[in-house]
Amino acid sequence: MYLSAARRLLPAAICRRTPRLGSPTPFSAPIAHRAAFSAGTAENAQNHKTEYAAAFNSPSSSDEGRNPRATAIPRAHWQEEQARVLHASLGHVIRLGWTDAAMVAGAKEVGLSPSIVGSFPRKEAALVEFFMDDSLQKLIDIIDTKEDLKNLIPSHRVSKLVRIRLEMQAPYISKWPQALSIQAQPSNISTSFKQRAMLVDEIWHAAGDEATDTDWYVKRTVLGGIYSTTELYMLTDNSPDFQDTWDFLDERVRDAFDLKKTLQEVKYLAEAVGAGMGGPAQGFVKKILQG
């Protein structure tokens, strides 16, 4: 059994267990994910992890000028403190949004100086990315501990896991458009696609998929489209407990597992991944609903 991408690349500040042994099969979908999630060896995986961790550990030159202690404190200590700040900051996002203000409030909550916020090179992006990684780790924990998931057929398992993951965003739904906007910025989009690639890979892995041929790429591209379109649908869903969103999700997953579906619908789903989080993806949602 191959090792899913998420279990290889989640930053140490989030990942709390030793990954299972296996031969990793990197995710490199043929559309948008190709540039964001490079193919590779164990060395490549380590490079990705090192580069990503650097975003949490390396203060900018301007920050060093204002805070000389930043270079003196051990890197591991900064990583731990920053993780504490980010985790606490999530509790302030509903009121303050994905902002510096939420991070300052988080720092004060854990008893640290607000100046620590200056050690984050990309501040708001770091907060959104921490939430994405933390949510993925929670999903992995659920996959590993919930025995009832193993009793579901693959299509129901996929639908259930996507719903569990999106429900983690429900408390932040009024602020999620801001998070999507931050993820879509040129300096952040590569990490955003990588995180989403790891998410869909983990879900397919949990559904028992171990394909290594072209079908492996197609499945992840389609599921990426399902996730993106459902996420957008959720933003305008006013039904109780997002019931319309879950009905929409179940229908899309059923379609994906129906081998008789037209290639045109698969194209819409795949293009939704390439469209990212912008307006074009909403157009694809309408196409799917009308199809």
NORBELWO-V722701 format. One line per field, one symbol per residue. burial: # if it has 24 or more other C-alpha atoms within 12 Angstrom, else .. A space follows every 50 residues. Layout:
burial->???
//
This chain:
burial->.##############........##########..####.....#..##. .########..........#.......##.#############...#### #######......############################.#.....#. ....################.##.######.###...############# ##########.....####################......#..##.### .######.......##############..##.##..#...
//
